[in-house]
């Protein structure tokens, strides 16, 4: 498709793609269909990294779901549609972008709570799982989790929190000790 080729060689700027988000084009399915053909041509001329980089620079990476009607603007639909069209790279890119956005939001929320020393009234299993995942992804530091565990929780939820976090905190403390002993062995 010519648009993809022109984008690849720099004749057109990615900002031209904003016209794809027109309500009538989206509703009729024209936007998504056109995007598949255009992205295939663009990737054929360059590579997926060049395409995703250009989308980021033009701030279109956050708008990709808008190629679909509101009732289909979700990652699962996008991934299925683009993967079936042979554009798994774009599906993976969107999933990564969504994950980064969620991670940043959660990190900001947790940092705000910790900095304000807001009492944490309820600790749900999902939040704890997020703590573990975000620790593993280097979003939260060990020190922040330990501080939260020791200082920043409310008395009301203390017993639940302590019980649910006990194994994780023990693992964190032991991991630190193991790291220190490994460092001494070197």
N, C-alpha and C positions, 0 to 999 in steps of 0.2 A: 504494500500500500504506500502510495506516494508520501502521505503525511509522515509516516514512520521513517522513511528514508530521509526526508527533509529535516526532521528532528535530529536524526542520527548525524547528519553532516553539518548541523548548526545553521542551516538556512532558516529554519523556524525555531522560535524559542518555545520551551515547554509551556509557558504561560498561555499559549494559544489554546491549550487543552481546556481552559476554563469554560469554553463554549459548550463542552460536552455535558456540563452540569445543568443545562437548561431543563426545566421541568418537563416540557413536552417530549424532548429527546429521551430523557430518562424513563418517563412513563411508557413510551412506545418500545423501549428496549433497544433503541438505536445507539445510545451512548455506550452501553456495555458491548454490544456487537462490534461497533466501530473500534472501541478500545482494544479488543482482542486482536483485530487485524492490524491496527496501528502498532501495538506493542510487539507483535510477532515480527513485523518488518523492521522496527527499530532495533530489536534484539538481534535480528539477523545481520544488520549492518554494524552494530557495535557489540555490546554484550549486556547481560542483565545488570551488572554493576553500574555501567554507564547510565542505563535507563533509571535505575533507582536513585542514583546520585543526582541526576537531573531533576527527578520528581521532588527530591528533598529540597534542592536549591530553590525550586519554584514554589515551595510550600504546598505541593499537590499531594504529597505522601499521606497527609491526614484527610484528604478529601476522596480518596479512591472508593470508599464505600458508597459515596454519593452518585456513583455510576448506576446505581440500582434504586428502584422505588423504595420509599421509607420502610415498607413492610419486609423488605429483603436486604436492608442495610445492616448486615451482620457479617462477621468474619467467616462463619461457616458457609454461608451462601457464596460469598466472594471466593473463598478457597475452592469450593466445589466447581464453580463456574469457570474460573481461570485454570484450575488444574485439568479439568476435562478438555479445555481448549488448548492444552499443551503449554501452558504458561505457569508451571509450578513455581518458578522463580518469583513471580509476582505474588503468588499466594503465600509463599514463605516470607517474603519481604513484609507484606501486610501483617502477618502474624507476629513477626519480630517487632514491628513498629507498635502494634497494639500492646504487646507484652512490655515494651520499654515504657510506654505511656502509663500503664497500670503500675509498673514498678516505681516510676517516679512519683506518681500520686500517693502511693502507699508510703514510700520513703518520706515524702514531705509531711504527710499526716503523722507518722510516727515520730519524726523529728520535732514537730510542733508540740506534740504531747509530752515528749521527753523534756524539751527545753522549758516548757511552761509548768512542768511537773504536775500535769493534770492527773487526777486520780483515774485509774482505769476501772470502771465499775463492773464491766462484764468482760470476761475473756472467753471467747468462743473457740471451738476447735479449729475452725477455718482460719482465724487470726493467728493461732499458734502455728499452724501449718505454713502460713505466709511468713511468719518470723523465721522458721527453719529454712524455707526456700530463699528468702531474701538474705539470710546470713550466708547460705551456700553461694548465692550469686554476688556476694560482696556488696550488697546494698546496705545492710546493717552491720555495724561492727560488733564484735564480741563484747566490747566495753559497754556499748549502748544497751544491749540485751541484758547484760548482767546488772547494770544500773537500774534498769526498769524492773528487773526481778527483785532486787534488794530494796529499792527506795521508792519507786514511783507508783505503786499500786495502792488502791483504796483498801481499807480494813474490811469492808463488806465483801469484796471479792477475793480477799487475800488467800483464804484456804483453797478455793477452787483454782486460782491462778498458780499457787505454789505446787499444788498436787499435779496439775497438768504440765507444768514447766519443769518439774523436778528432774526428770531424766535428761531433758535437753540441756539444762543448765549444768548438770553433772558431766555430761558429755563435753560441753564447752570448757569447763574447768579442767577436765582430764586432758582434753586436746591441747590446752595451753601448757600443761605440765609435760606432756609428751614432746611438744615442740621444743620446750626449753631443754629437756634432757637430750633430745637429738642434736640440738645446737651445741651442747657441751661435749658431745661425743666427737664432733668435727675437729 
